[in-house]
Amino acid sequence: MSIKRLHANKRMSQVVIHDKFVFLAGQVAEDVQGDIEKQTKETLASIERLLGETGTDKTRILSATIYLKNIDKDFERMNSIWDAWLPEGVTPARSTVEANMCEPELLIEITIIASLP
């Protein structure tokens, strides 16, 4: 089976496609000055765009790992955006953890595994 990499550089690929699976690198907001709601919306938009480039969509997400800078403060607020974004009946396996971020302004990062149609 071949492996296809999209938006790759020396260090990483934003997307890796293998067999019928799509693996997204951790996605973050472009505007790191926004609050958790804004950063979550931007991150989910990036995920949706990348999945679309591969020919799949958010209804085919198998697994999501969500990293929050401050889980006590932002978990419920992030979930309100997540719940509105994801159609009912297609909830993936999911983990949410608190983590140090690579940039101090980042509040959220999400990694995704999805299937192709």
C-alpha positions in Angstrom: 0.0 0.0 0.0 1.2 3.4 -0.8 1.5 6.3 1.6 0.6 9.8 0.4 1.8 12.9 2.3 0.2 16.4 1.9 1.6 19.7 3.0 4.9 18.1 4.1 8.1 19.8 5.1 11.3 18.5 6.6 9.8 17.9 10.0 6.2 16.8 9.4 3.2 16.3 7.1 -0.1 18.0 7.8 -1.9 15.0 6.3 -0.9 11.3 5.8 -3.1 9.0 3.8 -2.6 5.3 4.0 -5.0 2.6 2.8 -8.4 4.0 3.7 -7.2 6.1 6.6 -6.4 9.8 6.9 -4.2 11.0 9.7 -4.1 14.8 10.5 -1.2 16.4 12.4 -2.3 18.5 15.3 -4.3 21.4 14.0 -4.3 24.8 15.8 -5.9 28.2 15.2 -4.2 30.7 12.9 -5.2 33.6 15.2 -3.7 32.6 18.5 -5.0 35.9 20.1 -8.6 34.6 20.2 -10.4 33.0 23.1 -11.1 29.3 23.3 -14.3 29.6 21.3 -12.6 31.4 18.5 -9.5 29.1 18.5 -11.7 26.0 18.5 -13.8 27.2 15.6 -10.6 28.0 13.6 -9.1 24.7 14.4 -12.2 22.8 13.4 -12.4 24.8 10.1 -8.8 23.7 9.4 -9.7 20.1 10.1 -12.7 20.3 7.8 -10.6 21.9 5.0 -7.9 19.2 5.2 -10.4 16.4 5.3 -12.1 17.9 2.3 -8.8 17.9 0.4 -8.5 14.2 0.9 -12.1 13.4 -0.3 -13.6 12.8 3.2 -15.4 14.8 5.8 -16.1 15.2 9.5 -18.8 12.5 9.4 -16.0 10.0 8.9 -13.8 10.9 11.8 -12.8 7.8 13.7 -10.7 9.3 16.5 -9.9 12.7 17.9 -7.4 13.8 20.5 -8.0 17.2 21.9 -5.2 19.0 23.8 -6.3 22.0 26.0 -4.0 24.4 27.7 -6.4 24.8 30.6 -8.9 21.9 30.8 -10.6 23.3 34.0 -11.3 26.7 32.3 -11.9 25.7 28.7 -13.4 22.1 28.6 -17.1 23.1 28.6 -16.6 26.1 26.3 -14.7 24.0 23.8 -17.3 21.2 24.0 -20.1 23.7 23.2 -18.3 24.5 19.9 -17.4 20.8 19.2 -21.0 19.7 19.8 -22.4 22.2 17.4 -19.8 21.3 14.7 -20.2 17.6 14.7 -23.4 16.1 13.3 -25.4 13.9 15.7 -24.8 10.2 15.4 -21.2 10.4 14.1 -19.3 10.9 17.4 -15.7 9.6 17.1 -13.6 7.9 19.8 -12.2 10.9 21.7 -9.7 11.9 24.3 -9.3 15.3 25.9 -6.2 16.1 27.9 -4.5 19.1 29.4 -1.1 19.9 27.8 1.6 22.5 27.5 1.5 24.1 24.1 4.3 24.9 21.7 3.3 28.6 21.8 2.0 30.2 25.0 -1.0 31.8 23.3 -2.3 28.5 21.9 -5.3 27.2 23.9 -6.2 24.1 21.8 -4.8 21.6 19.4 -6.6 18.7 17.8 -5.4 15.6 16.0 -7.7 13.5 13.9 -7.9 10.0 12.3 -10.6 9.6 9.7 -11.6 7.1 7.0 -12.0 7.6 3.3 -15.3 6.8 1.7 
